[in-house]
Amino acid sequence: MEENIPNWPLMEEEILVVEDESHVYFNFPHSLYKKTIEKYVAKLSPIVRVKDDPLGGRRVVLTLDKQGGLEVKAWLSLMMDKLGKKYFITELEIV
């Protein structure tokens, strides 16, 4: 559940990915989400929530089922080269 996701401040260029038994949660910078990610993930019907982060500015939190989340993780790893060195990914697994 989303309340299990760490709620610490994120850097503006940080992408947080948290995986548990049944879901994958993503926390993207809002500008990156609108520019690159929104169209791709729309077909996966994610739960989308916009929030403000003290250090990272406006953020988008996505919740996807495990299969959809793993698909986005794979796609995101392929996209990192195209995004340049502006963003980095922090991955956590809740066991």
Secondary structure, DSSP 8 states (H G I E B T S, - for coil): -GGGS------TTEEEEEE-SSEEEEEEEHHHIIIIIHHHHHTT--EEEEEEETTTEEEEEEEEEHHHHHHHHHHHHHHTTTTTTS-EEEEEE--
